[in-house]
Each structure stands twice: as structure tokens, then as C-alpha cells.
Amino acid sequence: MTTVHDLRRVDGEAFRQLLDRNAIWKRMVTVGDRLPIQPLYEVDLGPIHLDRLLDTGPLVLVFIRYAGSAWCEDLLRSYATDLEPALTDLGAHLIAVSPQAPGRLAALKHRDELPFLVAADPRHVLIDALRIGFTSPGADKPLGTGRSVLPFASTIVVDRAGLVRFAEVRPNWLDPLPAARVAEAVRALGVASTAPSPTGGRR
């Protein structure tokens, strides 16, 4: 597990050099990997299983730090407007994933009326499996889990066969991945637009 004290001011090139020095860049999730099937806790639905969601459509996993992070909250609000409608038409599921305690994430989802799945990975099992986590001293306080592991700013597109078809890992949340690029990656899968929501009906 990499320890990074503050990524807010790390630019892209410095980020790559940092990962190279820590010998983790090549171990991070990449295109062609199979998605680790780890259960997550959706703040409204309870435990969700990624393999079951894949039965009804591809997945877009967006990893954030926690509720209370202005950058992450801004990203989710923008994706609610600019990305979720496009993914709905493509039959894909958008899931925001954080290692924060579910109750704290639920407050964010409900306050901003986010129309997609918001899921907790409080023991950072999926984050570790994808090799996108780092130890951030002091993160245990906002996370509320007694742990200090945060994910890098990561977006992953997984096709219905469970294969990673797009993976973008960025140094911080100040330069978010544009919604259009995510939608383009899903559109490239050639998915149909009729996949049902996990809660019934179309999303």
C-alpha cells in the first residue's frame, strides 16, 4: 500500500513519477483485467453484487474519497447531470464507490438527490483488489471506519463479461475525467439501451 500525504498539488507527470518510484504503476487495474467480484454496500439498497449488476448492463465505477470532499461532491453532482442520462440510454450502471462509512455517504446521496448507485467499500476490499488505494494519514476521521485508505481518482468501465474495457487513474480530483469521455468508452461497447435498473424497470 502506497503512502501519499497530499495529492492535491501533484500534477500528472509528477504523479506518474511517484508511482514509478513506488513500483505500483504497472500493478494498477488496466484494460483487459477481470473485475474482482467483491460485494459493496449501497447506501439505500444494502449489499449489492457486481456480478448480478453485470447481468443487466455494463458498469461504470467512479472512485471518490468521501462525503465532505468538495472536489468529489462537485464531481458527483456534475456526473448526475452530464453522465447519468447518457449511461441510462446506454443501459449502463453508474456506481460511485468510497471507503467511507455508509451512513455518511447516504447523507451525500440524499442531500444532492444523486440518481445513481452510491456504494461503500469500508474495508477497501475492492479498492485493494484493483490496486488503486493509498494510505492517507488522518483519513480515518472523515471515513468513520477506523481506516485511512483512500482510492486514487479512478474511473473504470467494465463490460458485461466482467472485463475492464477502460481504466483511468488520475493524481487528484481537481482535474476530473470529462463525462463525455466516460460515455464514449461505454458507447464503444455497443450495448443496448434496454437494461433494467437493479431496483426494477429502467433507470
N, C-alpha and C positions, 0 to 999 in steps of 0.2 A: 504494500500500500504506500503510495507516494504521499509525502507530507508537503503541502504547499500553504504558506502562511497567508498570502494575499494575491489573488489572481486578477484583481480589478484593473491593475495597470500593466498587465502583461500583454504585449502585442502578439500577433500571430507568429512572427518569426522567433521571438524570444520563447514563446510557448513551445514551439517545436524543438528548440534547442534544450529547453528544460526537460522535455520528455525524453529526448535522446540521451541526455546525461543520466537520467534515471532509468534508462533501458526499458521503458514501458510503452513507448510509442507503437512498436510493432506488435505488442501483445493486446492492444485495444481492439474492441469489436471492429470488424471490417466487412466489406461486401463479400458475400459467399459464406459467412458464418451461419450456423444454425442458431436460432433464437433459443436461449435457455428457457425452458418452460418452468417458470417459478410463479407461485401464486402471489398476487398482490391484494391489498385491501382497499377497495373503492369506498370512498367516504360515505356514499349513500347505499350502495348495494351490498357491502360486506366483501367477503373473499371472492375474487374473480380469477378465472383460469385463462391464461393467454391462449392455450391450445383450443379452448372452446370458442373464444372470440374469433380465432382464425377460421373456424368452420363457416363463419358468415361474412368474412371480409379481411383484407389486409390490415395491418396495424401500423400506426404512426406513434412512436413512443418519444415524448419530449421530456427530458430530464431537467428538473429545476431544483433549486436549493430548498426553499421553504416559503410558506406564507409569511409575509413581513419583509421579504426582499423586494424592494421597489422594482428592480430590473426584471425579476421573474414574474411579478404580478403584471407588469406592463406587457410582457411577452404573451402571457396567457390571455389577457384582455384583447390584444391585437389578433391573436390566433382565433379567438371566439368570433371575431368579425370577419377576418380576412382568409382564414384557412378552413374552419369547421364547415361552412356551407359547401365549399368545393369538395371536401372529403366526403360529406354526406352524399353528394351527387355521384361520387365515385364508389360508394359502398364501403368506404374505409372507416376504421375506428381510430379516433384520436384519443390518446391517453397521456395525461400529464402525470409524471412519476416523481415523487420526492421521498427522501428518507425521513421526513418529518412525521410526527405522531398524527394519526388520522383525524383526531378531533380538531387539531389546529388547521389542518388542510381543509376540513369541512367548512370552517368559518370562511375561508377564502372562496371556496366554490359557491357557497350560498350568497355571500355578500355581492359577488360580481356576477351571479347567475350564469356561471360558466356552463355551456351546453354540451360539454364532453365529459368523459370519464376523468376523474382526478383520484389517483391511487397512491397509497402509502407503501413504501418498502422500508419499514422502520428498522429492520436488521440488515439493510443494504445488501440483501442476498442477490437480487437481480443486478444491482449496480456492480457488485463484486464479480458476478459471473460474466458481465460484459467488459470488465476491467476498465471501468471509466470512473472509479472513485478515488478520492484523495482525502487524507486526514487534515482537517482544518481545526486547530485548537480553538476552543470556545464555541464551536458549532453545537455542542450538546445542549446549550441553553435554549436557542430558538427551536431546535429539533424536538426537544422534550422527550427524548428516548434514552438519555444517558450515553449516547454515542456521538462521535464527532466526524463521521464520514459524510462527505458531500460528493455529488456527481459533477464531473465536468459538464459544461453546457453542451448537451448532446441531443441529436435528433436521429432516430433510426426508423427506417421503413422496412417492414417485414412482409413478404408475400404470403399467400395462403398456404404454401407448402412449408412455412416456417423458416425460410431463408432470408437473411439480411440482404436487401437489394440496394440500400442507400444508407450510408452512415457518415454523419458529420459531427466532429468533436471540435469545439471552439474553446479558446482560452478563458472566456468570461461571457457574461450575459449582456455586456454593453453593446455588442455587435451581433444582434440576433439573426438567425437564419431567416431570410425572407419567406413569407408564406408561399409565394409563387414557386419557389424552388422546391418546397416540400410537395406541393400539389403536382408539380411536374414529375417528380420522382414516382408518385403514386400513379399518375396517369400513364407513365411508361409501362406499368404492369399490365395495362389493358383490362382492368377489372370492370365488371358490370356495375350498374348503379342501383341494384335492387336488393342489396344485402340488408337483412333486418337488423334492428337495434337489439342489444342484449337485453333490453327491458321490454321488447315486444314492438312490432311494427317498424317502420323506417325511422331512422334517427332524424 
